[in-house]
Amino acid sequence: MTRDLAQAVVAEEMTAFDLARAAGETANAWRALERAHIVSQPFLALHLASDWAMLRYALQENDIKEAWGQCLRLALAPVGAIFGRLPVGNTGRSNVSAFLPMPIPRDLLARMNGKR
């Protein structure tokens, strides 16, 4: 996946996040952030932006546990990138291990491969 494609897919997921947040659909908002995180992982700047968006949303939702988890992930992301140890498909939430590879949803994987 190219950086340009990743940026486009992340932008689409962030739009879905904004719409869900505005509608008060917390679960859908987190889902969109998780999907943006999955796509962003191979690109450090995008990955950090994704974790930062999760931190901001956790704070808006007064979810201190999630916010703390995002602070930890913001610190770990550069180390993982340097050593090439980023778990593919990880959703980036504090309710899963930061080191756990996870399956990528099929529709998202297709978009990551340039298919609609």
Secondary structure, 3 states (H helix, E strand, C coil): CCHHHHHHHHHHHHHHHHHHHHCCCHHHHHHHHHHHHHHHCCCHHHHHHHHHHHHHHHHHCCCHHHHHHHHHHHHHHHHHHHHCCCCCCCCCCCCCCCCCCCCCCHHHHHHHCCCC
